[in-house]
Amino acid sequence: MNNSVRVFAPASVANVAVGFDILGFALDSPGDEITVSFSDRESGGLKITAIHGADNKLPLVVEKNTAGFAAQQLLRHLGKEDLAIDMEIHKKMPFGSGLGSSAASAAAGVMAVNALLDHPLSKEEILHFAVLGEQIADGAYHADNVAPSLLGGMILIRNNEDLDVHQLPIPDDLYAAVVHPEVEVLTKDARDVLSDKICLKQSIEQGGNLAAFILGLMKADYDLLSRSLKDVIIEPQRAKLIPQFYEVKNAAISASALGCSISGAGPSIFALCKGLETAQKVGAAMEKAFTQAQIENQLYISKINQHGAVVIE
Amino acid sequence: MNNSVRVFAPASVANVAVGFDILGFALDSPGDEITVSFSDRESGGLKITAIHGADNKLPLVVEKNTAGFAAQQLLRHLGKEDLAIDMEIHKKMPFGSGLGSSAASAAAGVMAVNALLDHPLSKEEILHFAVLGEQIADGAYHADNVAPSLLGGMILIRNNEDLDVHQLPIPDDLYAAVVHPEVEVLTKDARDVLSDKICLKQSIEQGGNLAAFILGLMKADYDLLSRSLKDVIIEPQRAKLIPQFYEVKNAAISASALGCSISGAGPSIFALCKGLETAQKVGAAMEKAFTQAQIENQLYISKINQHGAVVIE
């Protein structure tokens, strides 16, 4: 058993155009890092000793902190909540970016504690606790960012309540270009802008695209993936919250992206691409579209990350 | 080149619980048969010489007949509309059953003419003409019955307008039990009963089930198929049109069906099952539930038919 463990959990792209609340995939970077170590302090229990890179915006109180709460729930489940464990959080990705920042922290938190205790549970078994942590930040019991961040891969969540979660096949040449513009979109606004009702016709169209997207992954049929990556329900409602959305999307498509849409609740925008070279070209075009409008932004190019949360020390 | 060709095209189950307007599969039986032959009559063109088994309910006028119109459109496309061809239609399945009766006729019609001309086009290429025939009966350009009836298999229609049609993988042990009760459900009523709007929440749930159903087929994961085969949108609205629907469904589930729902617009009810023996047990239970309510019915047990329309003579 180690005395200290450091874990990395990656950012993730939820919704993936055709799978609102049910699809998400992990990126190679950015991501959060969390260190946990056994402490010899007399007061037992989990303690967050420091949070780096968050400008004091995240709570040190365990019960109010995504990573802390998730880890504590896992420790309680294991009957180990009295163990003196110190947690140090290194936020290395932007908040409110639509890249699953709180989910990465929650995933890293449970992964770190599980690793410190020498892996009593599998990743699949600790997912529930990570989702509980995410719920602190998001209010909803949702795995579309947490599951990819923890497990890696392109994840289908058949049902969030039951955590009926599945890794989908990933074609070898599938890359993501993701641009995070420095504008604020509150998750609450992103939710509020959505109508409770949709047209049956739209639902049929989206269903056809969703099913074809799954089949396209399975067959590594990039043309089918491209025809399928169209969100006729959520994107048209949320696009207005993101300045330059359609300019960026058009730039991505013109540069041969398979498809392009909003990452999670935004403002980040992702494109899926065939091959690294295309992803780089697409990413540069998206970046340029934001920069021309004087919007600061960061670009991330990545394969679909198949590992999820990993012990790095 | 033959002087005469006889073709069988099978019945089909559209919607398949989770794929309203986008999924359908073919059965081994029942189905329609169509014979076409070159004629030496002086007046050229396609002529329907007889329709058997339809109680004079189907038009002999080519342009008004599903099979006739479909075949004629194909002949026109091939520049052969002046050829003197006689068509004889053998209806061997019930109308208005929700089993794709008109689609089977349309599929058989185009398949027969294409075969008579020694297959100038592939099945994929003649699909469009069969859908045009179905449109005569149904009013809509829809391939969810025609495509499985012609091509065979479990079919995903990403998009009806473009006929972006795909055969899905089928687990070896997948069987269907389908019961047709002798009650009338008009397709118009089945359409009218559907609300134009649905809840976003239902759409998410149905999407999760649809995506998981595709994945379940791919992985031959029968448990996942079973968890996925739930229609939260269409079935609750249409169930009231079919007497004893929930009794029959409960009987199927109790007898270990993976799932059970309405076939097409009804009144037929299908169940998917693992293995022939289970399908027979499930079919018997469904049959009994109708019979106990004094509703005459026919039972069909079948693997997913992988061949679709075939030349039988």
Chai-1 contact restraints between the chains, C-beta under 6 A:
chainA,res_idxA,chainB,res_idxB,connection_type,confidence,min_distance_angstrom,max_distance_angstrom,comment,restraint_id
A,D21,B,I204,contact,1.0,0.0,6.0,A-B,restraint_1
A,I22,B,G207,contact,1.0,0.0,6.0,A-B,restraint_2
A,I22,B,G208,contact,1.0,0.0,6.0,A-B,restraint_3
A,L156,B,A211,contact,1.0,0.0,6.0,A-B,restraint_4
A,R158,B,G208,contact,1.0,0.0,6.0,A-B,restraint_5
A,R158,B,A212,contact,1.0,0.0,6.0,A-B,restraint_6
A,N159,B,G208,contact,1.0,0.0,6.0,A-B,restraint_7
A,H166,B,L215,contact,1.0,0.0,6.0,A-B,restraint_8
A,D196,B,L200,contact,1.0,0.0,6.0,A-B,restraint_9
A,K197,B,K197,contact,1.0,0.0,6.0,A-B,restraint_10
A,I198,B,L200,contact,1.0,0.0,6.0,A-B,restraint_11
A,I198,B,S203,contact,1.0,0.0,6.0,A-B,restraint_12
A,L200,B,D196,contact,1.0,0.0,6.0,A-B,restraint_13
A,L200,B,I198,contact,1.0,0.0,6.0,A-B,restraint_14
A,S203,B,I198,contact,1.0,0.0,6.0,A-B,restraint_15
A,S203,B,S203,contact,1.0,0.0,6.0,A-B,restraint_16
A,I204,B,D21,contact,1.0,0.0,6.0,A-B,restraint_17
A,G207,B,I22,contact,1.0,0.0,6.0,A-B,restraint_18
A,G207,B,L210,contact,1.0,0.0,6.0,A-B,restraint_19
A,G208,B,I22,contact,1.0,0.0,6.0,A-B,restraint_20
A,G208,B,R158,contact,1.0,0.0,6.0,A-B,restraint_21
A,G208,B,N159,contact,1.0,0.0,6.0,A-B,restraint_22
A,L210,B,G207,contact,1.0,0.0,6.0,A-B,restraint_23
A,L210,B,A211,contact,1.0,0.0,6.0,A-B,restraint_24
A,A211,B,L156,contact,1.0,0.0,6.0,A-B,restraint_25
A,A211,B,L210,contact,1.0,0.0,6.0,A-B,restraint_26
A,A211,B,I214,contact,1.0,0.0,6.0,A-B,restraint_27
A,A212,B,R158,contact,1.0,0.0,6.0,A-B,restraint_28
A,I214,B,A211,contact,1.0,0.0,6.0,A-B,restraint_29
A,I214,B,I214,contact,1.0,0.0,6.0,A-B,restraint_30
A,L215,B,H166,contact,1.0,0.0,6.0,A-B,restraint_31
A,M218,B,M218,contact,1.0,0.0,6.0,A-B,restraint_32
